[in-house]
Amino acid sequence: LTYIMSAVAFSTYTLESKFKECIEIVGNKADITEPHTMFWLRVLFGRMRSRWVGAATDTRVPVALRSSLYSLFAWRYGVALEEVRYPLDAFPTFNDFFSRKLVEGARPISHVPKGLVSPVDCTVTTVGQISEDNNRVEQVKGSTYNIRSFLGFDPRENTTETSELHYVVLYLAPGNYHRIHSPCEVTVSKGRHFCGELLPVRPWFLQRFNDVLAVNERVALTGQWQFGMMNLVAVGAANTGSIFLDFDHKLKTNRLRDIAVHCGGDISDKLYPSGVQLRCGDPVGGFRMGSTVVLVFESPKGFQWSVAPGDSLKVGQPLGQVA
């Protein structure tokens, strides 16, 4: 037993040393502040675990069991089944039910001509402004991440002296509607896929550990709205490696052979030369389990939030507007 424990300890020490060496060699792209902690989070919430869960939830459910299984999930997580567009036995897999569509009119879109509406059903985790001299912003009160690493570029380089940069983090609980809609009228010109970890994104977890959003698997869409730059980022989470876009079916996330960006993997860029035109409230994509959406956007000075951390929102409800 002593030999076994010694071998395990030595192997663990070697793997952790290699992980630290790896992120140092590639320049610590995610600006990880605590490599030791991040290593153990990787051990606990490995990407393979999410693939196993994804495979299980993508297994076809017998028709006779569908209503009972999905109703049990709805009871546990507070899903409003009266909003679901199709009968429960019409969803072949749990993933199909999880990324369900809603009946027409279930999410009316507020008229906010100079502002934004919520792109998801969610709880507001944090809101804030990006200052000129700080790359790190709050993922939740008490912990931070590097916004440049998160987006793959420094958003401050694309702003003018008369504008400001704001951000909001929106958490989707398991029972929430998991499709993403456009928060405003926007033209998407570029998409980026960051292979990464699949760590939990529940607010209590984000509060305890820095850099989670900057290392997790994510898809970032960059474009222009009426007041400048707009970034919408869909962030994967534990058991949630599958992110999809309604206008780009070639996107594949959490692939087996991909290397995490912060460990030396490449960012997958895709340009949309003609631009993807989205009206406020138009469908964008979604998740096949609970996760997080982050908006990072430019606005004139005087943007005022209509929400605060802890608020619950549904798609189409106001987030804020220019005064």
C-alpha angles and dihedrals in degrees: 000000000000091000091049093050091047091050092049092048092049093047091049092048091050093049092048091049090051091049092052091045091050096054090045093051093052091047100257091277093187093048089235108195098192112034092173092057092043091053092056092045087055090051092051098042105030122175091242090063090058091049090053091049090046091052091049094049090047092056114112112256118217110253092238091059101042101086093046094046096046092042090054090052090047091051092049096048103028100250113176099230093185087070095056112109098215134040113270094245089059092074108087095193138025089247090057090053092045093054092042125156121234132230117272112278095019090119111036112195115234118230106244105156095181100032151041137275127209111276092203146024100263154125116261108242100181143337127201152138127260111232126213096249106040128074092184122080134175119275085184130343107294101023135065145195136195111266093199091055090045096055099030092239139049107265091199090070090066099050132091131228091258096053138072135213119231134178139192130191116211121192121207114207120210093261096051125105102265105207121105123225132190113272092210143347102302141160112221112211104168142025129197128194116202115194107215150133125312102224123159116272100196109136094246089055094047089051092058101044131047124220099023095130092046094054101037124100109269147162117220122198117197126194147123132281127182094283101041137274122021126188123186114187124190108202123201123222143190107316088003110096096133116094120165136190122212092214098043114046093173092074112113121182134189093025118179100239098039117116119220112255093233088055094052103283121138126252110241108228125193126183124208100205095189093040126239106258114213128179121211108285096015115142114262105172138281152216133271092219136015119303147130140283123203126195119200112180147160122239140163116271112280101048108161125203119226091197140055134203110289096030118132117224140182128212111285099022116126119271099179145302145212110274 
